[in-house]
Structure formats: C-alpha cells, structure tokens
Amino acid sequence: MVATQEAVSSVGVWEDGSLKDAITDANTSPTPPFSHTPTPFDVEAIRADFPILRQLARDKPLVYLDNAATSQKPQVVLDRLQQYYTAENANIHRGVHYLSELATREYEAARIKIQHFINARDAREIIFVRGTTEAINLVVGSYGRKNIGPGDEIIISAMEHHSDIVPWQLLCEEKGAILRVIPINDAGELLLDEYEKLLNERTKFVAVVHISNALGTINPVRRIIELAHGRGVPVLLDGAQATPHMKIDVQELDCDFYAFSGHKLFGPTGIGVLYGKQELLEAMPPYQGGGDMISSVTFEKTTYNALPYKFEAGTPHVAGVIGLGAAVDYVEKINLDVAGAYEAELLNYATEAVAAIPGLRLVGTAREKASILSFVIEGAHPSDVGMLLDTQGIAIRAGHHCAQPLMDRFCIPATARASFAFYNTRAEVDAFIAGLHRARKMLG
Ligand SMILES: *Cc1c(COP(=O)(O)O)cnc(C)c1O
C-alpha cells in the first residue's frame, strides 16, 4: 500500500502529459528555471514528512543539525519498512514460494532504483553492503589485494574519513605498498598541483572523498579522475556526504568505484552501496564466501555466482535495501538540484551569522562547500559547546569526525560541527546562533 503506490503516482505525471509540457516549456524558455527567482522550496511541507522533527529534545523543539552523522527518515521510508516486515518478509533468491518471490522482486527493484539514482550503466554494477565503510573495505580487500604489491603506491587525501585511510594502511602493511597523501591548503582545499606530482608509474589506486564530512569541501573529483585515468589508474570516490546533497552521475564522473551509506541518505542504517564499473567488478575475486555468492560448491572447487551476487554473500539486509529504495524515491521527488540550492542558501546564511560571533573560527572555508559548518571557539572546548547547545535541544557534533589526521593538519584536537539537510530552516539556524552566543558567554 505504500512505496509501490508512490511509484505508480509518479508515473502518472508522465501519463497526464504534464512532464512533456514542462520539457517543452524548458526548451522554449529563454532563461533556465530558478535563475532569477528565489528557490521555490516548501521546507514546511518537507518537514511534515519527518515525524521525528516534531519531537521535543530536553523539553525544547528539536533542532537537528547532525545530518552529516546520520539523517532523519521520512514517513514513506518508515512505512516501507513496516510494510516489508508486515506483509513481504521472506528470504530472497532461493525460495519457490509466494513471499520469497515478492521479497526478491522488491529487493531487485530497489537495485534498479539505485542504478538510476546514480546513473549506473547496469544494475549489476550496484552491490549492496553495510555502508561506505564496508564498500571501501570490499574494494581494498578484493581489488586491492589482487592488484597492489610491494612498492606500489596508493593516493588518498589529507581530508579522508578513517574509513578511507585505515583499510588502505592495512593493505600497505600486508603488501609492502606505500600510502601517499594529497595535501590541502588552510581553507581545506586539495592542492591539485601536489596531486599531479604524486601521480607516477608506481601509482596503482586513487581514493578520495567527494565531499568532506569534517570541512564540507566539495572536491574537484572530475579533474582528479581525469588525471588518474591519464595514467591508467582507477579512482574510488567516497560519496557518503555527496549523495544527500547533489545529483550523482557515475558515468559522467567516470569514477571506477563510488561508495555511499543509506543512513545518511534518509534511508535505514546498516545498508549502503558500492558502485563499480562492470569490467572491474567482473575481474575482482569475491570479498566474502558463503551462501548466495556461489553457483556451485564441491570440496574440490567452488565456482562463483555472477555479478552482483558474487559480492553479496549470505542473507542480505533485505528490509534495508527496500527501505533505501523508498528513500531514493523520496529524494528524487524532492529533487536534489532544488534542495541543494536551498541548502546552499542556508549555509550562506549560517556562515554570515557565525562570522559575527567573537572568537569563533571556521575550519574549512573552501570556495566549493556543502552543508557543513565546522568551527572552534576560542577558550571553549568543542564538546562543551555541544553540551550547552544540547541543553537547548540543539543537536550538533563535537569531535574529530573520524578524521584525526585532518585535525592534526589544522593543529586542533576537535571541532564543533553543524551539518544541514534540506529539512532545516533559517529559524533553526537562528536558534543555533543564539545558542552559540549563550554558550560563548558561559564558557568564555
Ligand atoms: C559517514 C562517512 C563514512 C562512513 O560511513 P559509514 O556509514 O559509517 O560506513 C565515510 N566517509 C565519509 C565522508 C562519511 O561522512
């Protein structure tokens, strides 16, 4: 009764001809839409889709600004999970019965939704994993262990999340390979000249974050990929922070691997995606052994299942996959181009407002930024700032944001971080700013 009807009603848009009219309008209109008008974005209508946002925290209206850690879930996702466990639950791919066929169909339908969401060429290029962390570990453990040897070099960046550092370090230890790091400037932007110097005939892999979770920097990934491909080196992008904020087209980016997490994309926890180019995935050995990833097993020899099942050993998170499908439907309906423009306005508004707070220093002032305000306040520990905001119902994060080497680069142990989603409002930013003024007075 839930997500399938969503899909049907959005197809109705096509049937009544309105989409065709919209395309005709866009083609004949002299200016692109939204270029001279404020973003037509009904944030209150969107907030109504998220029941948790109506909740109080510490007896105050909840102001949730910790979206880079995890985002909240719209009612359609909650309903879809309920529907799955209420009326569709079965193990997939093996069953000959009604429910198993139903669950399998919904699971595979979600794979196709995600294929379209990131514009992958083929649904077999979509591998379901637990999240970004597991996606990167899969690439390191399979592609990396097969193709990287002693003296080979892997390039990452100074702003990677620990999940794009530690797996590579483990591989380097095992193989005698070397990790190289693209440095950044004081604004938190990658130094592309330095990156070009790092690329050489020993370089076997490049892995960089698309949008930094600690700084908000949007990295010039097209250029990074072009330069690597010029030397025949494959590139993985960590898209955990990019997928909730911008449209991703893996074919246009021409990345070889793209990793992201469902829970940051308004979907369930415990589910994520690894995209990989088919020819690379075909050539990679399995990452884990078990059920569903084989086509036949004897004690002498096992042959592996085809893509994508070769990389999906064991019973997968069926509910999570189906819930993520519903989240992707929701996000596509919102339209990330429109939501992204709204978020950019909100970030500008907040950036200007924090500039007026004495002793506050932004960490991460890149020209290309998305949805994240990381900062320190003179004389106040970030955790104390976070705790004082929490007493007012305002949720931010304080810490190293799983990017300790990046904190070292800025010679600080931690930052306080507010991170926005398309359901946040200017009024919430105002509450956050008022809270900061109060915190500064109490701590300073
Ligand atoms: C959250 C995050 C990760 C890790 O994602 P998990 O869902 O914890 O696996 C990796 N990289 C970035 C940039 C992140 O923000």
PDBQT file of the ligand as one rigid body, heavy atoms in Angstrom, charges set to zero:
ROOT
HETATM    1  C1  LIG A 501      29.947   8.671   7.418  1.00  0.00    +0.000 C 
HETATM    2  C2  LIG A 501      31.092   8.657   6.491  1.00  0.00    +0.000 A 
HETATM    3  C3  LIG A 501      31.780   7.483   6.212  1.00  0.00    +0.000 A 
HETATM    4  C4  LIG A 501      31.468   6.168   6.874  1.00  0.00    +0.000 C 
HETATM    5  O1  LIG A 501      30.171   5.771   6.622  1.00  0.00    +0.000 OA
HETATM    6  P1  LIG A 501      29.507   4.565   7.432  1.00  0.00    +0.000 P 
HETATM    7  O2  LIG A 501      28.068   4.702   7.135  1.00  0.00    +0.000 OA
HETATM    8  O3  LIG A 501      29.840   4.797   8.885  1.00  0.00    +0.000 OA
HETATM    9  O4  LIG A 501      30.118   3.317   6.910  1.00  0.00    +0.000 OA
HETATM   10  C5  LIG A 501      32.816   7.543   5.311  1.00  0.00    +0.000 A 
HETATM   11  N1  LIG A 501      33.145   8.685   4.700  1.00  0.00    +0.000 NA
HETATM   12  C6  LIG A 501      32.503   9.845   4.944  1.00  0.00    +0.000 A 
HETATM   13  C7  LIG A 501      32.903  11.066   4.212  1.00  0.00    +0.000 C 
HETATM   14  C8  LIG A 501      31.461   9.867   5.848  1.00  0.00    +0.000 A 
HETATM   15  O5  LIG A 501      30.831  11.014   6.100  1.00  0.00    +0.000 OA
ENDROOT
TORSDOF 0
